[in-house]
Amino acid sequence: MHSVVQQAALAADIGLYQVGLIVATLAVLGYVALVIGALISVLGSHQGAGMKLVWIVFVFIAPFLGSLLWFFIGRRSTRYPYRTA
């Protein structure tokens, strides 16, 4: 039979495990949402087919970094398209 202290420690360990599992699940879901959001955004952008392909490959090769760079750098370049004379 476990003592009260051992039972309390076991309950605390289980509680920390559950909190960690919830945090890890939310982190993975956020990561997946970021990558899918970046891919959808790239495909819906006004970039040319070649640049879309480059961004998609970059997102697949380096999902976290590629997605962040798309949202901070790539999307900006599509807001103000280059003008040709």
Salt bridges, closest charged atoms under 4 A:
none
